[in-house]
Amino acid sequence: LEDVNLACAVFDGAQLKGAEFKNARGAAVSFRNAKMENAQVGETSFTSPDFTGAHIRAASFELTVSPGAIFDGANIDGTDFKSASLDRASWKGTTGIMSA
């Protein structure tokens, strides 16, 4: 998905392996329990997105701006957050090692 407004979109439990989100934007986007292995979430601007319990292994959030993001209980092993702005993000119970 490129250059789209995803405000209030719900991707809960979705199979998003290898999905690409580029220049997407929106508030309150939900990815709870989504499977996002190798997803590319680049150059996006999401306000308070919810990734609770999501499986985000080996994904890329490069140049993403997501203040207030919730990654509670998510698996982020090998995910690239290089140059991402995640002010006030919540990481409670998050597992895995992020790459920088």
Secondary structure as UniProt FT lines:
FT   TURN            7..8
FT   TURN            12..13
FT   TURN            17..18
FT   STRAND          20..22
FT   STRAND          25..27
FT   TURN            32..33
FT   TURN            37..38
FT   STRAND          40..42
FT   STRAND          45..47
FT   TURN            52..53
FT   TURN            57..58
FT   TURN            62..63
FT   TURN            67..68
FT   TURN            72..73
FT   TURN            77..78
FT   TURN            82..83
FT   TURN            87..88
FT   TURN            92..93
//
